[in-house]
Amino acid sequence: MAKRLIPTLNRVLIEKIVPPSKTTAGILLPETSTKLNSGKVVAVGPGLLSKEGNSIPVAVKEGDTVLLPEYGGTQVKLGDKEYHLYRDEDILGTLHE
């Protein structure tokens, strides 16, 4: 049975993107050139409530590619896949091509 995690409050579930360690021609790339801490948003929480009771939605949506801080997040394992939970304010930005 597959498990699905729906984050609470302003948390975001991210699947980290692992860059290739070698080119299509088979040339091995140094670890420093492949290090871009990014991930794909898998699920988002509903957001927070302000003191006045107004909803503050999460800034990213499912499917977005985001830039992550070097440290932080909570590692979560669901089945054989590994994910990370971040708070919305910890995500540095979205990446667009």
All heavy atoms as an XYZ file, in Angstrom:
733
protein
N       0.844     -1.181      0.000
C       0.000      0.000      0.000
C       0.891      1.247      0.000
O       1.775      1.398      0.828
C      -0.878     -0.029      1.252
C      -1.815      1.130      1.326
S      -3.027      0.860      2.609
C      -2.558      2.136      3.728
N       0.664      2.134     -0.933
C       1.455      3.355     -1.039
C       0.962      4.378     -0.018
O      -0.229      4.550      0.179
C       1.359      3.933     -2.443
N       1.905      5.056      0.612
C       1.559      6.092      1.577
C       1.668      7.453      0.908
O       2.495      7.648      0.038
C       2.521      6.050      2.764
C       2.357      4.824      3.621
C       3.309      4.891      4.787
C       3.221      3.656      5.628
N       4.134      3.683      6.756
N       0.809      8.356      1.343
C       0.866      9.728      0.841
C       0.904     10.649      2.045
O       0.095     10.515      2.953
C      -0.351     10.027     -0.023
C      -0.320     11.463     -0.520
C      -1.075     11.649     -1.789
N      -0.768     12.996     -2.263
C      -1.668     13.899     -2.513
N      -2.938     13.631     -2.381
N      -1.308     15.093     -2.928
N       1.826     11.571      2.029
C       1.970     12.521      3.124
C       1.445     13.877      2.684
O       1.866     14.399      1.655
C       3.442     12.640      3.537
C       3.755     13.684      4.587
C       3.124     13.297      5.923
C       5.244     13.839      4.770
N       0.509     14.412      3.449
C       0.012     15.766      3.212
C       0.590     16.631      4.331
O       0.267     16.414      5.493
C      -1.522     15.802      3.238
C      -2.022     14.730      2.313
C      -2.018     17.217      2.973
C      -2.996     14.988      1.304
N       1.450     17.592      4.007
C       2.067     18.427      5.038
C       1.031     19.276      5.778
O      -0.010     19.625      5.223
C       3.032     19.320      4.255
C       3.207     18.657      2.943
C       1.942     17.914      2.674
N       1.352     19.610      7.018
C       0.480     20.478      7.803
C       0.982     21.918      7.733
O       2.146     22.168      7.431
C       0.432     20.040      9.274
O       1.762     20.057      9.798
C      -0.154     18.655      9.419
N       0.094     22.844      8.031
C       0.397     24.275      8.098
C       1.155     24.759      6.864
O       0.690     24.577      5.754
C       1.137     24.602      9.395
C       0.370     24.243     10.675
C       1.244     24.452     11.897
C      -0.915     25.027     10.770
N       2.335     25.368      7.060
C       3.076     25.945      5.931
C       4.258     25.075      5.515
O       5.241     25.564      4.996
C       3.548     27.363      6.276
C       4.601     27.364      7.380
O       4.665     26.437      8.182
N       5.411     28.390      7.423
N       4.142     23.783      5.718
C       5.231     22.876      5.343
C       5.081     22.422      3.900
O       3.983     22.339      3.363
C       5.274     21.690      6.291
C       5.734     22.097      7.681
C       5.769     20.903      8.622
N       6.196     21.321      9.947
C       5.378     21.786     10.876
N       4.092     21.922     10.634
N       5.843     22.129     12.064
N       6.240     22.113      3.281
C       6.285     21.722      1.876
C       7.091     20.426      1.779
O       8.192     20.339      2.315
C       6.954     22.833      1.027
C       7.016     22.430     -0.432
C       6.224     24.150      1.189
N       6.542     19.419      1.098
C       7.237     18.145      0.892
C       7.997     18.222     -0.423
O       7.420     18.525     -1.466
C       6.233     16.987      0.860
C       6.818     15.594      0.799
C       7.603     15.261      2.065
C       5.726     14.556      0.582
N       9.308     17.975     -0.368
C      10.188     18.144     -1.527
C      10.917     16.840     -1.831
O      11.395     16.167     -0.928
C      11.259     19.216     -1.222
C      10.599     20.484     -0.732
C      12.222     19.396     -2.368
C      10.557     21.624     -1.649
N      11.004     16.515     -3.115
C      11.867     15.419     -3.570
C      13.098     16.081     -4.174
O      12.993     16.808     -5.158
C      11.158     14.565     -4.616
C      11.980     13.386     -5.059
C      11.222     12.459     -6.015
O      10.087     12.797     -6.420
O      11.780     11.422     -6.358
N      14.248     15.860     -3.543
C      15.474     16.517     -4.012
C      15.855     16.001     -5.391
O      15.702     14.824     -5.697
C      16.617     16.297     -3.026
C      16.457     17.138     -1.777
C      17.769     17.329     -1.093
C      17.618     18.297      0.068
N      18.859     18.491      0.773
N      16.365     16.905     -6.216
C      16.833     16.560     -7.554
C      18.309     16.209     -7.450
O      19.108     17.008     -6.970
C      16.617     17.734     -8.531
C      15.115     18.014     -8.670
C      17.262     17.440     -9.880
C      14.793     19.276     -9.443
N      18.638     14.996     -7.873
C      20.031     14.554     -7.849
C      20.595     14.743     -9.252
O      20.168     14.070    -10.191
C      20.132     13.080     -7.422
C      21.570     12.619     -7.402
C      19.468     12.874     -6.077
N      21.547     15.681     -9.426
C      22.107     15.920    -10.753
C      22.943     14.727    -11.202
O      23.464     13.975    -10.369
C      22.972     17.168    -10.570
C      23.271     17.215     -9.118
C      22.138     16.532     -8.410
N      23.079     14.533    -12.508
C      23.877     13.414    -12.998
C      25.343     13.565    -12.606
O      25.872     14.675    -12.561
C      23.708     13.471    -14.523
C      23.268     14.867    -14.798
C      22.544     15.352    -13.582
N      25.990     12.438    -12.316
C      27.400     12.483    -11.930
C      28.320     12.316    -13.136
O      29.526     12.432    -13.014
C      27.690     11.407    -10.888
O      27.379     10.139    -11.416
N      27.722     12.015    -14.303
C      28.532     11.957    -15.520
C      27.703     12.384    -16.717
O      26.480     12.346    -16.680
C      29.136     10.574    -15.726
C      28.152      9.452    -15.928
C      28.904      8.142    -16.106
C      27.937      6.981    -16.213
N      28.625      5.728    -16.434
N      28.398     12.804    -17.762
C      27.719     13.263    -18.973
C      27.219     12.070    -19.774
O      27.556     10.923    -19.480
C      28.675     14.091    -19.853
O      29.724     13.232    -20.315
C      29.254     15.267    -19.098
N      26.427     12.337    -20.813
C      25.929     11.260    -21.657
C      27.069     10.541    -22.373
O      26.933      9.386    -22.750
C      24.929     11.799    -22.703
O      25.554     12.868    -23.420
C      23.669     12.284    -22.036
N      28.210     11.236    -22.548
C      29.373     10.614    -23.181
C      30.196      9.782    -22.195
O      31.177      9.159    -22.571
C      30.262     11.686    -23.805
N      29.794      9.797    -20.912
C      30.480      8.985    -19.921
C      31.577      9.696    -19.151
O      32.320      9.078    -18.409
N      31.693     11.024    -19.321
C      32.722     11.782    -18.608
C      32.226     12.048    -17.188
O      31.137     12.569    -16.990
C      33.026     13.115    -19.325
C      33.561     12.829    -20.731
C      33.996     13.959    -18.520
C      33.661     14.055    -21.597
N      33.030     11.662    -16.196
C      32.660     11.894    -14.803
C      32.798     13.367    -14.462
O      33.790     13.993    -14.793
C      33.553     11.062    -13.870
C      33.367      9.546    -13.945
C      34.382      8.840    -13.071
C      31.970      9.157    -13.536
N      31.777     13.910    -13.800
C      31.783     15.318    -13.418
C      32.209     15.446    -11.960
O      31.805     14.646    -11.127
C      30.383     15.915    -13.584
C      29.819     15.897    -14.999
C      28.355     16.295    -14.985
C      30.610     16.830    -15.888
N      33.021     16.460    -11.640
C      33.389     16.654    -10.236
C      32.156     17.010     -9.403
O      31.220     17.636     -9.905
C      34.393     17.796    -10.262
C      34.220     18.449    -11.582
C      33.620     17.441    -12.516
N      32.156     16.617     -8.152
C      30.998     16.826     -7.290
C      30.629     18.297     -7.157
O      29.460     18.653     -7.093
C      31.278     16.236     -5.901
C      30.044     16.160     -5.038
C      30.309     15.443     -3.739
O      30.917     14.375     -3.755
O      29.905     15.996     -2.703
N      31.622     19.182     -7.163
C      31.348     20.611     -6.995
C      30.593     21.197     -8.175
O      29.806     22.113     -8.012
C      32.656     21.408     -6.797
O      33.537     21.119     -7.877
C      33.305     21.063     -5.477
N      30.786     20.670     -9.368
C      30.097     21.222    -10.542
C      28.660     20.739    -10.638
O      27.859     21.309    -11.357
C      30.848     20.867    -11.823
O      30.706     19.497    -12.112
N      28.312     19.680     -9.927
C      26.953     19.145    -10.002
C      26.116     19.533     -8.792
O      24.985     19.122     -8.679
C      26.991     17.606    -10.099
O      27.609     17.088     -8.921
C      27.720     17.137    -11.319
N      26.679     20.338     -7.895
C      25.968     20.644     -6.656
C      25.064     21.861     -6.822
O      25.506     22.993     -6.803
C      26.952     20.869     -5.520
C      26.240     21.019     -4.198
C      27.177     20.931     -3.049
C      26.343     21.023     -1.797
N      27.046     20.890     -0.610
N      23.798     21.612     -7.014
C      22.777     22.643     -6.997
C      21.690     22.085     -6.102
O      21.100     21.060     -6.404
C      22.228     22.912     -8.401
C      21.104     23.935     -8.485
C      21.560     25.288     -7.946
C      20.629     24.088     -9.902
N      21.476     22.697     -4.991
C      20.541     22.178     -4.006
C      19.122     22.561     -4.413
O      18.617     23.600     -4.016
C      20.906     22.711     -2.616
C      20.510     21.753     -1.532
O      20.188     20.604     -1.801
N      20.525     22.223     -0.316
N      18.522     21.718     -5.214
C      17.174     22.007     -5.685
C      16.297     20.782     -5.521
O      16.771     19.682     -5.274
C      17.206     22.443     -7.157
O      17.752     21.426     -7.950
N      15.014     20.999     -5.656
C      14.080     19.895     -5.519
C      12.755     20.220     -6.173
O      12.496     21.355     -6.580
N      11.928     19.186     -6.277
C      10.609     19.332     -6.882
C       9.567     19.226     -5.774
O       9.615     18.324     -4.941
C      10.395     18.235     -7.920
C       9.128     18.389     -8.688
C       9.099     17.459     -9.876
C       7.897     17.806    -10.713
N       8.191     17.858    -12.099
N       8.626     20.165     -5.768
C       7.576     20.178     -4.760
C       6.592     19.051     -5.051
O       6.029     18.967     -6.143
C       6.847     21.543     -4.745
C       5.694     21.518     -3.762
C       7.812     22.662     -4.426
N       6.406     18.172     -4.062
C       5.511     17.029     -4.202
C       4.145     17.330     -3.587
O       3.115     16.964     -4.141
C       6.144     15.779     -3.535
C       5.211     14.594     -3.585
C       7.474     15.447     -4.186
N       4.140     18.000     -2.437
C       2.882     18.345     -1.764
C       3.095     19.589     -0.910
O       4.204     19.852     -0.454
C       2.416     17.183     -0.890
N       2.024     20.348     -0.701
C       2.099     21.556      0.135
C       0.979     21.532      1.161
O      -0.091     20.977      0.919
C       2.015     22.862     -0.694
C       3.184     23.000     -1.623
C       0.724     22.933     -1.461
N       1.255     22.141      2.309
C       0.235     22.274      3.341
C      -0.721     23.403      3.008
O      -0.501     24.161      2.056
N      -1.773     23.571      3.801
C      -2.780     24.595      3.523
C      -2.329     26.017      3.827
O      -2.946     26.962      3.367
C      -3.942     24.195      4.427
C      -3.304     23.441      5.539
C      -2.117     22.745      4.940
N      -1.254     26.191      4.589
C      -0.785     27.531      4.930
C      -1.049     27.837      6.390
O      -1.466     26.982      7.168
N      -0.795     29.074      6.768
C      -0.973     29.531      8.148
C      -2.173     30.460      8.261
O      -2.696     30.939      7.254
C       0.282     30.296      8.597
C       1.567     29.506      8.739
C       2.731     30.447      9.044
C       1.445     28.469      9.826
N      -2.555     30.729      9.493
C      -3.582     31.733      9.757
C      -2.918     32.918     10.440
O      -2.103     32.747     11.340
C      -4.686     31.174     10.651
C      -5.623     30.151     10.025
C      -6.632     29.652     11.052
C      -6.347     30.730      8.823
N      -3.262     34.125     10.003
C      -2.737     35.329     10.645
C      -3.455     35.530     11.982
O      -4.433     34.837     12.286
C      -2.952     36.544      9.742
O      -4.336     36.841      9.660
N      -2.994     36.492     12.767
C      -3.630     36.790     14.061
C      -5.096     37.193     13.881
O      -5.923     36.978     14.756
C      -2.870     37.902     14.779
C      -1.517     37.479     15.273
C      -0.808     38.614     15.962
C       0.586     38.187     16.375
N       1.338     39.273     17.012
N      -5.392     37.783     12.734
C      -6.769     38.206     12.448
C      -7.628     37.055     11.930
O      -8.816     37.222     11.688
C      -6.780     39.339     11.404
C      -6.117     40.623     11.863
C      -4.585     40.567     11.772
O      -4.047     39.850     10.915
O      -3.938     41.240     12.586
N      -7.013     35.891     11.692
C      -7.765     34.733     11.199
C      -7.785     34.605      9.693
O      -8.474     33.749      9.148
N      -7.011     35.452      8.990
C      -6.941     35.363      7.534
C      -5.950     34.282      7.118
O      -4.919     34.089      7.748
C      -6.504     36.709      6.937
C      -7.496     37.805      7.242
O      -8.693     37.575      7.271
N      -6.989     38.996      7.502
N      -6.244     33.603      6.034
C      -5.376     32.539      5.531
C      -4.153     33.126      4.815
O      -4.283     34.040      4.007
C      -6.169     31.651      4.560
O      -5.337     30.665      4.024
N      -2.971     32.596      5.139
C      -1.733     32.978      4.454
C      -1.281     31.732      3.683
O      -0.754     30.795      4.279
C      -0.638     33.413      5.447
C      -1.129     34.566      6.318
C       0.645     33.788      4.704
C      -0.225     34.892      7.488
N      -1.518     31.691      2.361
C      -1.196     30.485      1.603
C       0.314     30.283      1.445
O       1.104     31.207      1.585
C      -1.856     30.729      0.238
C      -1.932     32.209      0.119
C      -2.085     32.739      1.526
N       0.684     29.049      1.121
C       2.080     28.707      0.858
C       2.473     29.318     -0.488
O       1.669     29.363     -1.420
C       2.250     27.168      0.846
C       3.663     26.766      0.515
C       1.843     26.587      2.196
N       3.715     29.802     -0.609
C       4.158     30.543     -1.798
C       4.453     29.651     -3.003
O       4.560     30.145     -4.115
C       5.400     31.369     -1.462
N       4.614     28.347     -2.799
C       4.918     27.444     -3.916
C       3.756     26.478     -4.112
O       2.895     26.341     -3.248
C       6.238     26.659     -3.663
C       7.421     27.604     -3.614
C       6.159     25.828     -2.404
N       3.744     25.820     -5.274
C       2.684     24.853     -5.551
C       3.303     23.531     -6.018
O       4.480     23.473     -6.351
C       1.711     25.402     -6.582
C       2.331     25.671     -7.941
C       1.329     26.354     -8.853
C       1.871     26.623    -10.225
N       3.111     27.332    -10.325
N       2.507     22.485     -6.017
C       2.980     21.176     -6.453
C       3.521     21.268     -7.872
O       2.939     21.925     -8.724
C       1.841     20.150     -6.399
C       1.439     19.773     -4.994
C       0.339     18.722     -4.955
O       0.183     17.971     -5.935
O      -0.354     18.661     -3.931
N       4.671     20.624     -8.089
C       5.289     20.625     -9.407
C       6.361     21.685     -9.583
O       7.152     21.603    -10.516
N       6.411     22.707     -8.716
C       7.443     23.744     -8.805
C       8.822     23.157     -8.522
O       8.963     22.247     -7.712
C       7.190     24.866     -7.783
C       6.115     25.845     -8.209
O       5.644     25.750     -9.353
O       5.746     26.698     -7.381
N       9.837     23.699     -9.190
C      11.222     23.370     -8.876
C      11.753     24.512     -8.029
O      11.649     25.666     -8.417
C      12.062     23.220    -10.166
O      11.461     22.205    -10.978
C      13.490     22.817     -9.842
N      12.292     24.163     -6.859
C      12.688     25.193     -5.893
C      14.160     25.075     -5.525
O      14.761     24.013     -5.629
C      11.823     25.105     -4.616
C      10.383     25.460     -4.918
C      11.917     23.749     -3.968
N      14.725     26.205     -5.104
C      16.094     26.265     -4.608
C      16.026     26.140     -3.090
O      15.267     26.850     -2.433
C      16.748     27.586     -5.006
C      18.204     27.768     -4.628
C      19.081     26.712     -5.319
C      18.677     29.158     -5.013
N      16.829     25.223     -2.544
C      16.778     24.906     -1.120
C      18.029     25.387     -0.402
O      19.089     25.486     -1.013
C      16.643     23.391     -0.940
C      15.430     22.764     -1.617
C      15.548     21.252     -1.634
C      14.165     23.202     -0.921
N      17.916     25.653      0.896
C      19.113     26.010      1.651
C      20.042     24.807      1.762
O      19.607     23.665      1.611
C      18.559     26.408      3.030
C      17.235     25.739      3.128
C      16.720     25.634      1.724
N      21.311     25.077      2.013
C      22.291     23.994      2.092
C      21.978     23.037      3.237
O      22.168     21.832      3.127
C      23.692     24.577      2.262
C      24.787     23.544      2.129
C      26.169     24.168      2.133
O      26.302     25.395      1.999
O      27.130     23.399      2.272
N      21.493     23.582      4.347
C      21.160     22.760      5.502
C      19.710     22.984      5.882
O      19.127     24.001      5.572
C      22.060     23.121      6.699
C      23.525     22.941      6.394
C      24.334     24.037      6.127
C      24.088     21.676      6.352
C      25.677     23.889      5.840
C      25.431     21.505      6.056
C      26.223     22.609      5.805
O      27.544     22.443      5.510
N      19.147     22.039      6.594
C      17.781     22.195      7.077
C      16.854     21.174      6.478
O      17.247     20.296      5.718
N      15.615     21.286      6.831
C      14.616     20.339      6.381
C      14.638     19.081      7.234
O      15.594     18.813      7.955
N      13.575     18.330      7.163
C      13.449     17.070      7.892
C      13.336     15.947      6.885
O      12.469     15.983      6.009
C      12.189     17.095      8.790
O      12.295     18.196      9.681
C      12.050     15.809      9.569
N      14.212     14.963      6.997
C      14.205     13.835      6.069
C      13.037     12.914      6.401
O      12.786     12.603      7.556
C      15.524     13.077      6.183
C      15.671     11.984      5.162
C      17.054     11.342      5.232
O      18.016     11.972      5.636
N      17.129     10.093      4.863
N      12.299     12.500      5.354
C      11.151     11.621      5.508
C      11.277     10.503      4.478
O      11.557     10.773      3.305
C       9.826     12.393      5.245
C       8.638     11.469      5.344
C       9.687     13.556      6.187
N      11.080      9.261      4.904
C      11.142      8.141      3.966
C       9.747      7.541      3.848
O       9.145      7.161      4.841
C      12.149      7.105      4.459
C      12.450      6.071      3.429
C      13.722      5.333      3.732
C      13.979      4.385      2.582
N      15.324      4.009      2.434
N       9.238      7.505      2.621
C       7.942      6.905      2.335
C       8.156      5.791      1.323
O       8.532      6.049      0.184
C       6.966      7.936      1.763
C       6.574      9.086      2.686
C       5.736     10.105      1.940
C       5.819      8.562      3.885
N       7.943      4.570      1.746
C       8.232      3.435      0.878
C       9.722      3.377      0.616
O      10.522      3.409      1.547
N      10.110      3.346     -0.636
C      11.535      3.315     -0.973
C      12.051      4.682     -1.424
O      13.189      4.813     -1.842
C      11.805      2.257     -2.045
C      11.034      2.518     -3.333
O      10.110      3.354     -3.315
O      11.351      1.870     -4.347
N      11.223      5.713     -1.333
C      11.637      7.058     -1.750
C      11.949      7.931     -0.544
O      11.348      7.786      0.515
C      10.545      7.729     -2.592
C      10.444      7.189     -3.981
C       9.673      8.154     -4.827
C       9.950      7.875     -6.280
N       9.471      8.936     -7.119
N      12.889      8.857     -0.763
C      13.298      9.780      0.292
C      12.861     11.194     -0.066
O      13.074     11.649     -1.185
C      14.812      9.718      0.429
C      15.346     10.410      1.639
C      16.852     10.218      1.755
O      17.289      9.099      2.035
O      17.557     11.210      1.528
N      12.243     11.868      0.891
C      11.768     13.233      0.704
C      12.302     14.105      1.835
O      12.870     13.610      2.806
C      10.235     13.279      0.721
C       9.584     12.436     -0.344
C       9.168     11.136     -0.075
C       9.374     12.928     -1.616
C       8.565     10.349     -1.046
C       8.771     12.157     -2.602
C       8.375     10.869     -2.302
O       7.781     10.108     -3.267
N      12.063     15.410      1.725
C      12.439     16.353      2.777
C      11.278     17.315      2.995
O      10.627     17.741      2.041
C      13.701     17.130      2.390
C      14.924     16.282      2.378
N      15.241     15.439      1.353
C      15.893     16.118      3.312
C      16.360     14.804      1.630
N      16.775     15.206      2.809
N      11.026     17.636      4.264
C       9.995     18.610      4.628
C      10.664     19.920      4.999
O      11.600     19.933      5.807
C       9.207     18.116      5.847
C       7.960     17.301      5.582
C       7.397     16.777      6.890
C       6.912     18.096      4.852
N      10.220     21.003      4.393
C      10.728     22.346      4.681
C       9.550     23.241      5.030
O       8.438     23.027      4.534
C      11.436     22.947      3.461
C      12.780     22.353      3.169
C      12.904     21.244      2.342
C      13.937     22.900      3.709
C      14.150     20.691      2.077
C      15.181     22.357      3.440
C      15.279     21.253      2.630
O      16.509     20.708      2.364
N       9.803     24.256      5.822
C       8.796     25.292      6.032
C       8.847     26.212      4.807
O       9.887     26.387      4.196
C       9.088     26.089      7.301
C       8.877     25.283      8.551
C       9.021     26.152      9.786
N       8.984     25.355     10.990
C       7.870     24.969     11.602
N       6.715     25.322     11.113
N       7.922     24.240     12.692
N       7.718     26.785      4.479
C       7.608     27.657      3.311
C       8.661     28.763      3.331
O       9.308     29.046      2.326
C       6.194     28.243      3.275
C       5.937     29.126      2.073
O       6.488     28.834      0.996
O       5.192     30.101      2.214
N       8.879     29.380      4.493
C       9.824     30.497      4.571
C      11.287     30.061      4.443
O      12.160     30.893      4.234
C       9.627     31.310      5.862
C       9.866     30.537      7.130
C       8.591     29.935      7.715
O       7.559     29.891      7.028
O       8.637     29.500      8.870
N      11.578     28.757      4.543
C      12.960     28.273      4.398
C      13.352     28.074      2.930
O      14.541     27.993      2.612
C      13.146     26.955      5.152
C      13.053     27.139      6.665
O      13.272     28.271      7.132
O      12.754     26.162      7.355
N      12.375     27.982      2.045
C      12.667     27.799      0.617
C      13.168     29.119      0.047
O      12.579     30.174      0.258
C      11.393     27.312     -0.115
C      11.035     25.913      0.401
C      11.612     27.301     -1.625
C       9.713     25.405     -0.092
N      14.300     29.057     -0.668
C      14.968     30.274     -1.136
C      14.317     30.900     -2.365
O      14.410     32.101     -2.577
C      16.438     29.969     -1.426
C      17.225     29.397     -0.243
C      18.636     29.030     -0.668
C      17.242     30.378      0.904
N      13.689     30.095     -3.201
C      13.053     30.630     -4.401
C      12.657     29.520     -5.348
O      12.943     28.356     -5.109
N      12.002     29.894     -6.447
C      11.623     28.918     -7.470
C      12.572     29.063     -8.658
O      13.055     30.159     -8.948
C      10.164     29.106     -7.933
O       9.998     30.431     -8.398
C       9.186     28.824     -6.805
N      12.828     27.952     -9.320
C      13.707     27.936    -10.498
C      12.863     27.788    -11.751
O      11.959     26.961    -11.801
C      14.697     26.772    -10.395
C      15.662     26.809     -9.209
C      16.412     25.495     -9.089
C      16.649     27.955     -9.387
N      13.157     28.621    -12.753
C      12.430     28.572    -14.038
C      13.466     28.455    -15.157
O      14.555     28.990    -15.065
C      11.614     29.853    -14.249
C      10.591     30.059    -13.175
N       9.353     29.491    -13.224
C      10.622     30.764    -12.017
C       8.667     29.834    -12.153
N       9.431     30.613    -11.401
N      13.083     27.767    -16.212
C      13.996     27.635    -17.363
C      13.692     28.662    -18.404
O      12.658     29.185    -18.537
C      13.879     26.231    -17.950
C      14.455     25.206    -17.016
C      14.627     23.869    -17.678
O      14.807     23.815    -18.917
O      14.584     22.887    -16.974
